[in-house]
């Protein structure tokens, strides 16, 4: 995402749970149930785990490093049924651990973005870090506008695959930077999509047919962009499923979350959507790994 480019980021009600306990060893240990492993750090020590190493380096930089045992657990939604879902697990993991050492939210945002940049080689906008801390928002690199979205839910379809978000984002960014006209046109379509979806969420209009037409235009632009830079942003399998979902009245917006690709498929649905609807979707698509997620609440930090 470029500095003046806006994007809507919706926070689901899924969390990481971290605790910090005393440790008899002169080290800071991290036990991760997600990775089913444990890492032990002394100052300036690394283990070639890009996320945990970046967290330790951040704690040292901000003079927050201390000995102890960090235990990390997470809700299942982040990793779907067998693989990562594209819901921002890395960002939430970083925020959750650093939040043990820094309670000021603006300072936590600064530290988390620093750690995230280290782990991703400065690829990415930081929207997932900001969303993990503050909740749903209209985001750009200069400011955020919080969104309250009590009337909606997220339908998540796990395809039991997965794709490296950092690599995908780097490929797209490099291609756009080298093709200014394509970049300008894509940003225009993206801005129109963000503005239209935001106004719908905020109740400024209720024309669902118009909203879905904007969604289709945006997804087509993403798919075309993927074809141009030889990256499956919206694979054909996902396109077929998303088009089928768009025919449903109470499904409002469809997308591939994260950096696109084969992580998962998501749809914004209205608040009346329930498990009975999920069952019908499973039968229609002949897929089992489908879940309905509540949206999280935004935090007013101003």
C-alpha positions in Angstrom: 0.0 0.0 0.0 1.2 3.4 -0.9 1.2 6.4 1.6 -1.9 8.1 0.2 -3.8 4.9 -0.8 -6.7 4.0 1.5 -7.8 0.5 2.4 -10.5 -1.0 4.6 -9.3 -3.5 7.2 -11.9 -5.4 9.2 -10.9 -7.0 12.5 -12.5 -10.4 13.4 -13.0 -11.4 17.0 -10.1 -13.8 17.1 -7.2 -13.4 19.5 -3.7 -14.4 20.6 -3.3 -15.1 24.4 0.1 -14.4 25.8 1.4 -14.6 29.4 4.8 -13.6 30.9 6.1 -15.5 33.9 9.3 -15.6 35.9 12.1 -17.7 34.5 14.9 -19.1 36.6 17.2 -19.1 33.6 18.9 -15.9 32.5 17.0 -15.8 29.3 13.7 -14.8 27.7 12.0 -17.9 26.5 9.0 -18.1 24.1 6.8 -21.1 24.0 4.6 -21.2 20.9 1.6 -23.6 20.7 1.2 -22.4 17.1 4.6 -23.6 16.1 4.7 -26.4 18.7 8.2 -25.3 19.8 10.1 -23.2 22.3 12.9 -20.6 21.8 15.3 -19.4 24.4 16.9 -15.9 23.9 19.7 -14.1 25.6 20.4 -10.5 24.5 21.7 -10.3 20.8 20.9 -14.0 20.3 18.9 -15.2 17.2 17.4 -18.5 16.2 16.5 -17.8 12.5 12.8 -17.5 13.3 12.0 -14.3 11.6 9.1 -13.3 13.8 10.5 -14.1 17.2 13.9 -12.8 16.3 12.4 -9.5 15.2 10.4 -9.3 18.4 13.6 -9.8 20.5 15.5 -7.2 18.5 12.7 -4.8 19.0 12.6 -5.3 22.8 16.4 -4.7 22.9 16.1 -1.5 20.8 13.4 -0.1 23.0 15.1 -1.2 26.2 12.3 -3.6 27.1 14.2 -6.9 27.1 13.8 -8.8 30.4 14.2 -12.4 31.5 11.1 -14.6 31.7 8.9 -17.2 30.0 6.4 -16.1 27.4 3.6 -18.5 26.6 1.6 -18.0 23.4 -1.7 -19.5 22.4 -4.2 -18.5 19.7 -7.7 -19.0 18.5 -8.0 -21.5 15.7 -9.5 -19.1 13.2 -6.0 -17.7 12.3 -4.9 -20.9 10.9 -8.0 -22.4 9.4 -8.4 -26.1 9.6 -4.9 -27.1 8.3 -3.0 -24.0 7.1 -2.8 -20.2 7.7 -6.0 -18.4 6.6 -4.6 -14.9 5.8 -6.2 -13.2 8.7 -3.0 -11.5 9.9 -1.7 -14.1 12.4 1.9 -12.7 12.2 0.8 -9.2 13.0 -1.3 -10.4 15.9 1.5 -12.5 17.3 3.9 -9.5 17.2 1.3 -7.2 18.9 0.3 -9.8 21.5 3.9 -10.4 22.7 5.1 -6.8 22.6 1.9 -5.8 24.4 3.3 -7.6 27.4 6.0 -5.0 27.6 4.3 -1.9 26.4 0.7 -0.8 27.4 0.7 2.6 25.7 -1.1 1.9 22.4 0.6 4.5 20.3 4.0 3.3 21.5 2.9 -0.3 21.0 2.0 0.6 17.4 5.5 2.1 16.8 7.3 -1.0 18.3 5.1 -3.5 16.5 5.6 -1.8 13.1 9.3 -1.8 13.8 9.3 -5.5 14.5 7.0 -6.2 11.5 9.3 -4.3 9.2 12.3 -6.4 10.5 10.5 -9.7 9.9 9.2 -8.7 6.4 12.2 -6.8 5.2 10.1 -3.6 5.1 7.4 -5.1 2.8 3.9 -4.2 3.7 1.9 -1.2 4.8 1.4 -2.0 8.5 -2.4 -2.1 8.2 -2.5 -5.5 9.9 -0.5 -4.3 12.8 -2.8 -1.3 13.2 -5.9 -3.4 12.9 -4.6 -5.9 15.5 -4.2 -3.0 18.0 -7.2 -0.7 17.3 -9.7 -2.8 15.3 -11.6 -2.2 12.1 -10.5 0.9 10.2 -10.0 2.9 7.0 -6.2 2.9 6.9 -3.4 4.6 5.1 0.2 5.1 6.1 -0.5 8.6 7.4 -3.7 8.2 9.4 -6.5 5.8 10.4 -10.2 6.2 10.8 -11.9 3.7 13.0 -15.0 1.9 11.8 -17.8 0.5 13.9 -19.4 -2.5 12.2 -21.9 -4.3 14.4 -24.2 -5.2 11.6 -21.8 -7.5 9.7 -20.0 -10.8 10.0 -17.2 -12.6 8.1 -17.7 -15.9 6.3 -14.3 -17.7 6.0 -13.7 -20.6 3.6 -10.5 -22.4 4.2 -9.0 -24.1 1.1 -6.4 -26.0 3.1 -3.5 -24.4 1.2 -1.4 -21.3 2.0 0.8 -18.7 0.3 3.7 -16.6 1.5 2.2 -13.1 1.9 5.6 -11.3 2.0 6.7 -12.8 -1.3 3.4 -12.1 -2.9 3.3 -8.5 -1.7 6.9 -7.9 -2.9 6.1 -9.2 -6.4 3.0 -7.0 -6.8 4.8 -3.9 -5.4 7.8 -4.3 -7.7 5.5 -4.8 -10.7 3.5 -1.7 -10.0 6.6 0.4 -9.3 7.9 -0.5 -12.7 4.5 0.1 -14.5 3.3 3.6 -13.5 0.2 3.7 -15.7 -1.1 0.3 -14.5 -0.3 1.4 -11.0 -2.3 4.6 -11.3 -5.3 2.9 -12.8 -5.3 0.1 -10.2 -5.1 2.6 -7.3 -8.1 4.5 -8.8 -10.1 1.3 -8.8 -8.9 0.4 -5.3 -9.8 3.8 -3.9 -13.3 3.6 -5.4 -13.8 0.2 -3.9 -12.7 1.3 -0.4 -14.9 4.4 -0.6 -17.9 2.5 -1.7 -17.6 -0.2 0.9 -17.0 2.3 3.7 -20.0 4.3 2.8 -22.1 1.1 2.7 -20.8 -0.1 6.1 -21.6 3.4 7.5 -25.1 3.3 6.2 -24.7 6.1 3.7 -26.4 4.0 1.0 -28.1 0.6 0.8 -28.0 -0.2 -3.0 -26.6 -3.8 -2.8 -26.6 -4.2 -6.5 -24.3 -1.2 -6.9 -22.0 -2.4 -4.1 -21.6 -5.9 -5.7 -20.8 -4.3 -9.0 -18.0 -2.4 -7.4 -16.8 -5.5 -5.7 -16.7 -7.4 -9.1 -14.8 -4.6 -10.7 -12.2 -4.5 -7.9 -11.8 -8.3 -7.9 -11.4 -8.3 -11.7 -8.7 -5.6 -11.4 -6.9 -7.7 -8.8 -7.1 -10.8 -11.0 -5.8 -8.9 -14.0 -3.0 -7.5 -11.9 -2.1 -11.0 -10.9 -2.1 -12.2 -14.5 0.2 -9.4 -15.5 2.8 -10.0 -12.8 2.5 -13.8 -13.0 1.0 -14.2 -9.5 -2.2 -15.9 -8.6 -3.8 -13.1 -6.5 -7.2 -14.6 -7.2 -6.8 -18.2 -8.5 -9.4 -19.6 -10.8 -10.7 -22.0 -8.1 -11.3 -19.0 -5.8 -12.9 -17.0 -8.6 -15.5 -19.8 -9.2 -16.3 -19.9 -5.5 -16.5 -16.2 -5.0 -18.8 -15.7 -8.0 -21.1 -18.4 -6.6 -21.1 -16.6 -3.2 -22.0 -13.3 -4.9 -25.3 -14.7 -6.1 -26.4 -15.0 -2.5 -28.6 -12.1 -1.3 -27.1 -11.8 2.2 -23.5 -12.0 1.0 -22.3 -8.4 0.5 -18.6 -8.4 -0.5 -16.2 -11.2 -1.4 -12.4 -11.3 -1.5 -9.2 -13.3 -0.9 -7.8 -11.9 2.3 -4.2 -11.0 3.1 -2.0 -10.7 0.0 -4.3 -12.9 -2.0 -3.5 -16.3 -3.4 -4.4 -19.6 -1.8 -4.7 -18.7 1.8 -8.5 -18.7 2.1 -11.7 -17.0 0.8 -13.7 -14.5 2.8 -17.0 -12.7 2.4 -18.7 -9.9 4.3 -22.2 -10.9 5.2 -25.0 -9.2 7.1 -25.7 -9.7 10.8 -28.6 -12.0 10.2 -26.3 -14.6 8.5 -26.2 -17.7 10.8 -25.1 -21.3 11.0 -28.1 -22.4 9.0 -26.9 -20.2 6.1 -23.4 -21.7 6.6 -24.8 -25.2 6.2 -26.6 -24.2 3.0 -23.3 -22.7 1.6 -21.5 -25.9 2.5 -24.0 -27.9 0.6 -24.0 -25.5 -2.4 -20.2 -25.4 -2.7 -19.6 -29.0 -1.6 -17.0 -27.7 0.9 -16.7 -28.4 4.6 -14.1 -26.0 6.0 -16.4 -23.0 6.3 -16.8 -20.9 9.5 -18.7 -17.7 10.5 -16.7 -15.1 12.4 -17.9 -12.2 14.5 -16.2 -8.8 13.9 -14.2 -7.3 16.8 -14.8 -4.0 18.4 -12.6 -1.0 17.6 -10.7 0.8 20.4 -11.0 4.6 20.6 -7.4 5.7 21.3 -7.7 9.4 20.5 
